[in-house]
Amino acid sequence: MMTQAVVIPEPGRVELQQVTLRDLKPEDVVVETAYTSISAGTERMLLAGQMPHPMLQLPVVPGYETVGRVVEAGESVKDDLIGQWVYVGGAHCYETVNPAWGGQSARLLTDAQRVVPLGDGIDPRQGVMLALSATSLHGVDVLNPQAEDRVLVLGQGPVGQLASRLIQQRGAWVASADRNPKRLAVSVGEAIINVEDDTLTDVITEPVNAIVEATGSMEALASSLPLLANGGTILLLGYYQTLNLPYMPLFLKEASVLTSKEWAPGDLIRCRDMIATGALQVDSLMTHNKPISDVAAAYDIALNDDNCLKLVLEWAGKENGAMA
């Protein structure tokens, strides 16, 4: 079967192409996509040719933020999945292109065990936030902030926004910092700091137990180190080609530096349930929408417009480009 997918055929170019899906396996489901999103950090590096082998074998189908309906199931899958809204964190189901993550496709095949049913309590559009929510949740779990802690979150892109929300849920004091007023307008925290107008040390007058770095900038992190308490912790939630920090302040403060990968098992379900109950608010983070026919413009906005927190690509009306 052929279907339409977002393809990066060479560095710096993104387009829609017809691609070939592999055959349906007994344990598979077929998902017809309604919404996807663009993970700015990952897909910026893909377009720039900076991802490691084998993810950079071009042409490649990017994406791991797919929401759609199950329209077909293999013979080993229970029929009750058919018709359900599900989240899919990517799919390796193509014959003619490198899947890498493979989620930006009108139709995709994946093992039924890998889909996350959304249920009735969540708007399907909100499902595109599950990956970043779960990534932030895993990082916060690694940090494990306590109610008495003071935490500075650097960067109010979607990961930083979600980290601030999740840390605040645990009762900790939170300061959220960024240089973009539109991002700060939807931030949470006891202190909301525009670093274009104020220095961190002017606003935060007591040491913080932890700094969450979500800007991807070593310079931003280095400038915040004077605020870290002795024995404090740094959590790296950005992505970096190299780490370049002054050693002396880390040494003098006996600081710990933590990293976290993507989500752990169960994190997607936890985030789905928090979004469904309203415990985790994500609507204000979905700032832009584009039809999939405008995919090149959508990528330009998602990767280059600082006011864009999360762009939702809408696939409706394509029949999703699937052809027998």
Helices and strands as residue ranges (DSSP letters): E 2-10, E 13-20, E 28-37, H 40-47, E 66-73, G 79-81, E 85-88, E 107-111, G 112-114, E 115-117, G 124-129, H 130-143, E 150-154, H 158-169, E 173-178, H 181-184, E 191-194, H 200-203, E 208-213, H 218-224, G 225-227, E 228-236, H 247-253, E 256-259, H 267-277, G 283-285, E 286-291, G 292-294, H 295-304, E 310-314, G 319-321
